[in-house]
């Protein structure tokens, strides 16, 4: 049972990451490869505040969201100068920069060693010890983020995002300040990723910079491409499939080292296969050009 | 009364002068046609008037307000300008209905987050799409429409703005005769409603029938301006079009 609860918690964390990234990539058409950076900012903020300053989890998660929001606002303004492939490359650069902060600010972040012994959250003085209680906490955060995302995509704001994705210059002609829309959704998405980071840090109880590299950003992107761009349901399906993948491989009885390599190969093959034969992903509504 | 006053406007691209000290007045509440050979600066003029291109020099006065040289496209709504494009630019992976609703709904970030389209927006969209026979196709993706239907949808999108000045860049190109009639009806109705229409088009028969005034451009300069029957029979205009 503990095993399934663990899978459930990891699923909810990655579902939050996927839903939030889909708002930027799938709905707005901005190919961001910096999502792991905001995931990391949330994780580090929570890890540092919980372990060094004994600050409540919910406050630290709020601080993480605030920091990710400010970082994403700055990054979003810089990225607004770029388009298409250059946008993706520049966002990748920001992920590398944020990661190098995690490595080099070792007096705060613990450098390459990272931060061990991160506490579990406490709620009105009660520490969430059991994994089942943590599953409920992750579920609550996931449901809130999913509902907020659904509210956004079904609003006039969401329709404008899709129009930006299709032709932002044509949309501007009709009175839209496109930059504001792009910045707001980028900041909202980063703040959601920071919540996933806070949940991740206090669940795994140990973080280091290697978790938040560009590989992680590509992994989250793979989830949403597999599940389907411009589809919240697709983000969940993609997360479910890719979080369960290592578990299928475990059932096959492959040694751990081999399983990790086979997993990477499957991610790559899945992406190539999708681009060739199903560019909209499993249930996506948008085909990347 | 002139709604648009252009004084010595200039625009160049990598050393090529697309608009060369062009001065032009455009009358309100009428249809003005802009003609000229390819590369004469017609589309550049439309792009500048709609804020899609910046101005290198000169001044533009819209309805007695001086327009900034660096006017951005989103400021069109302030001046009551809307447009269509020479190459169709729809929101391809959105439905026909959403292509119209996005123009009808809130454009401010905060307002848009807390707004969902309502009955009013749907009724307005229905009214507009029925004019071009696209209401039945409202749930289809714009990318799946035929060329003519896409052109009509783009015109409908421009009509959704309730602007004062409509800039149509080759709205008849590639349309079937029945669709041409529909677009002509739309343009004539805009004039009846007191709107100003600026029309770039190569079909001279249509221009003669529709326009109150014709502006002929050549090499980014004004070659001639006046009533269609006068302008289109001038020797220098015929020389530019047919060769000397």
Interface residues (C-beta under 8 A of the other chain):
Chain A: X152 X154 X155 X156 X157 X159 X160 X162 X163 X165 X166 X167 X169 X170 X171 X172 X173 X174 X175 X176 X177 X178 X180 X181 X184 X230 X285 X286 X287
Chain B: X50 X51 X52 X72 X73 X74 X76 X77 X82 X83 X85 X89 X90 X91 X92 X93 X94 X98 X101 X102 X103 X105 X106 X107 X109 X111 X112 X113 X114 X115 X116 X117 X157 X161
